[in-house]
Amino acid sequence: MSCTLRRVLPIIALLCCTAVPAAADPISLVYRVDVFRKLDFTRSLTAWETITPVTFTYSVRFDGDVTVQRVSEGTDERYALTYFGTPSVSDVPLTGAGYSGGLHTAQTYVINGTVHGALHQEAVTLDQFSDDRGSRNVLLLRTPLDPALPPGEFGDLAAFLGAMRSPSLEFYFNDLAYGRDQHGNLTFLPGSTGYYGFASLLDNTPVPEPATMTMFAFGLAAAALRRRSLYRVRH
């Protein structure tokens, strides 16, 4: 089981150069999701339980424009991040703590990182609501990328769509409510639940040819941030 369940919003770089492209045609991806594991956060952060499979359809719609390209660097770490259009996603028929409200973050992106000399590459579709009361998020994740990106290069739309079409695309759903114990430590309230499964693409969305993709300027940023704080939510 991948430990990437605990993902957070990617970094805000210190410096950024962003180009605003012409609008691309919307891209729609429709998946069959098969969920087969469940995690009760009030009991454990690692004790996944096998459940009777839950199957449903999940759709993602976004523009294929590159909206931002950034580089973030730390000690023995370097990340090239490419963001695409903000996704709109369908409802998920799973339940947990019943969290609602909070700040809405929706992102599609590719990370090409080098950590202590080793490649760390992933493609992500994230839809999340969160604040200090809890969080509710849906994540599609493919890591590592196959084929891999050359070290240090930005991912493009073809790489992102290739990852989102992978037969090994992971699906995560969390519905969590937070509390505090008598010492002020974070706790999970009853019902805080995570689900895990796989997403299989149902449609046949074409991958644009490289010549049709708009290239953009990218910004360089020095952000001495720990990787865990960039990409993992420590619930």
N, C-alpha and C positions, 0 to 999 in steps of 0.2 A: 504494500500500500504506500503510495506516494505521501510524503510529509507536506506536500504543497497545499494542503487544505487551508492552512492559515496564511492566506495571501492578503496583502493590503494594497492600498493605492500606490502606484509607482511614484517616484520621487518628484518633488518640485526642484528643478535645477536652479543653481544660482544665476546662470546666464543662459539665455536662449534666443536663438534667431529663428523666427517662424515665418514661413511664406504662406499666403492664403491662396490656394489653388482654385481653379474653376470647379464647379460642382461636378462630381462624377455620378454616373448612373447608380442608383441604389442597388445593393447586392443583398439577396435574400438567401439564407441558409435554413433548411428545415431538417430537423433531426428526429430520429427515434431514440429516446432515452430509456435505458434499462438500469434501474437502481436496484442494488442487491445487498447493500450494507448500510448499517445505521450506527450512529454514535450518540450515546447519552452523555452530554458534557457534565452533568451533575455527578456522574460516577467516575469518569475517566476521560482523558484526552487521547487515548490510544486504543481502548478496548472496543474495536469495531465488532458488531454482531451481524451475522448473516440473516437476512430477512427474506420473506417471500417476495420475489421480484415485482417491482412496480414499473409499468411501462406506459409512456405517454409521449406526445409530440411536443417538441420545443423548437421555436423559430427565432432567428436573429436577423435583423435588417439593419444595414449600415451603409454609408457612403465609403467608397474605396479610396478616397483622397488621402494622401499623407498629410496630416495636419501639423505634426511636430516631429522633429528629429533632435535628439539630445545625446550628449555623452556625459556620463557621471563617472568620476574616478575617486578611488580611495586607496588605502594601503593594500597593495597587491590585488587590487580589484579595478576592473574597468567595464562599464556597461554602455552599449549603444542601444538606445531605445527609439523605436519608431511607433508612432500612434496614428491610427486611422480614424474614420468617422465614428461619432457616438452611436452606439447600437440601441435599437429598440427591440425588446424581447417579449416573448409571450409569457403568460402566467404558468406557474409550476404547481401541480396538484399535490404538494407535500406540506406537512404541517410541523410546527415545532412549538416554540414558546409564544407565538402570536405577536412578535414584535412588529411595530409599524411606525411610520414617520421617519424622522432623521434626515440626514444629508444624503441626497441621491448622487451616486457616482456611477457612470456607465462608460466603459472604455474597451477598445480593441487595440491590441499592441503586440509588438514583437520585441523581445529582449535578446541581445547577443552579448553575452558577458564572458569575461575571463577572470576567474577567481583562483588566485594562487597558481596560475599557469594552466588551469583546467577550464575547458569550455563550459559555460552554463547558458543554454539557449532554450527559449520557450515562446509559445504564442498563447495569448490569453484573450478571452472575451469575458468581461466582468460586468455584472449588474448588482449594485449594492446600495442599501440604505443603512445608515449607522449613525449613532451618537453615543453619549455616555450611558444610555439606558440599555443598549443592545445593538444587534445588527442582524440584517437579513440579506444574504447574498447568494447569487448563482454564478458559478464559474465553469467555463469550458477551458481546459488546459491540455496542451500538447508539449511535452518535454521528454527527451531532447528533440530538436528539430531533425527531420530526416527527409531530404538530405540536409546536412549541416551547412550553416553559413560560414564563409571564411572568417577567421578571427578578426574582430574589430570592425567588420562591415555592418552597415545598417540593413535591417530586413526590409523587403519590399512586399507589395501586395500579393505577388505570386507565392512568396514564402509563407505569408500568413494564411492564404486560402489553402495552400497545400497542407499546412498543419491542421486547419479546421476541417479538412476532408479525411484526416487520418482515421483508420479503423481502430486506433488506440487512443482516441480522444477521450479524456477523462471529464466526468461531470461531478461537480460538488454543489451541494445546497446546505446552507446553515440558517437556522432561525433561532437566535440566541437572545436571552434577556439577562442583564447583569444586575448583581447586587453587591453588597459589601458585608463582610463579617465584622465581628466586634473589634477586630484589629485594623479595620479599614482595607483589608485585602479583597481583591476582586473575586466574586463568586458567580456561579451560574444559577439562575432561578429555574424552578421546575419547568420541564418542557423543552429546555434548551437542547436542540437536536441537530445533528449533521447527517447527511446522506451522501452516498458515493455510488457511482456507476459509470457506464460508458455511453457515449453519444455517437450514433451512426448516421451519417448524412443520407437523406432520402432524395433530395433533388439533385440536379446535375448542373449547378451554377458554373458557367465557364470561367476559367482563369484568364484574365486579360493578358495579352501579349506585352512583353516589356516595352515595346515601342509606343504603346498607348498610355503608358504610365507617366505622369508628370513628375519630374525631379525637382527637389526643393533644397534650399540652403539649410544647413544644420548648425546648431549652436554647440559650443564647447563649454562645459561647466565643470568646475572643481568642487565636488560636494563630498566632504569627508564624513560620509554617513555609512553606518554599518549595513551590510547587506540584509541582515534579518529585518531591520526596520524598514527597508525598502519594499520587500516583497512578501513578508510573512506577518500575519496577524497573530500575535501571541495572546490568545483568548485565555 
